[in-house]
Amino acid sequence: MVRLLLRLLVPVAALCFIFLLAGGWLLGTPQGARLILEAAGRLAGHRIQVQQVEGRLLNKLSLKALELDWGAGRVEIGHLQLDWSPLRLLGRHLELQGLRLSHVRVELEGESSSKTSLAGGIPWPELPAPLSRWSFRVEDLSIDMLQLISGGGELFGPNSLSGRFGWEQGVLRAEDLVLGAAQGRLAGSIALGMKIPSLEVQLQGAFALPGVPFDSWALDLSAVAPEAGAMPSGHYRIEAAGPGGDALAGGTVA
């Protein structure tokens, strides 16, 4: 009986040891991180390419020349630095202490098929079912040299973007948001509700627009839907100031 148990336990122990070594190599080496990233892309039907990987997936990771192609769009990132706690994923929570990206180019293709839209036909974001059971928090997000391109034309090209971001109970929040561009600077907070459509915006900025005699702006907007599937309604207030004087506007959002 003892010999039989030994014959069974020794191969099992050896197999477990091999699995531990393989797991340690995958999570604790740059080569393992590259392999996991590329495999995750293939499983999701996307293409991920990384020119250089430094660090490990267990805590701090650095990626250079990262490319992600998912069919409806493409992202190119010159340098990505990640500092996170992967063990929090066991509780369906993604915790990032720091995420820094530089030279980011996003190309989007196609049109949204969402049936819920804002006035003017702008689609309201819908909540993907898997996200309803997850939450995430990014304590320090920094993006340098960002370009957003759609249909071959550049929509957005700020010099920098930073802030704290979170997702919980169907609400996406951006706090301590700072956006810098050649035209000026914008700062504040935004909360976007997807489970129950809502939008809370508090922004202040100093920038000039062609033909507009104001260089200082403030926007306060609050709108919420009475129930899921309905469109949000509320109010907004805009203040502007410049060499030509001050201006105030406000109204309702429906």
Salt bridges, closest charged atoms under 4 A:
GLU67 OE1 - ARG47 NH2 3.91
GLU67 OE1 - ARG74 NH2 3.04
GLU76 OE2 - ARG74 NE 2.93
GLU95 OE1 - ARG88 NH1 3.88
GLU95 OE1 - HIS93 NE2 2.70
GLU107 OE2 - ARG105 NE 2.80
GLU139 OE2 - ARG137 NE 3.28
ASP140 OD2 - ARG100 NH2 2.70
GLU175 OE1 - ARG137 NH2 3.09
GLU175 OE1 - ARG164 NH1 3.33
ASP176 OD2 - ARG164 NE 2.90
GLU239 OE2 - ARG237 NE 2.89
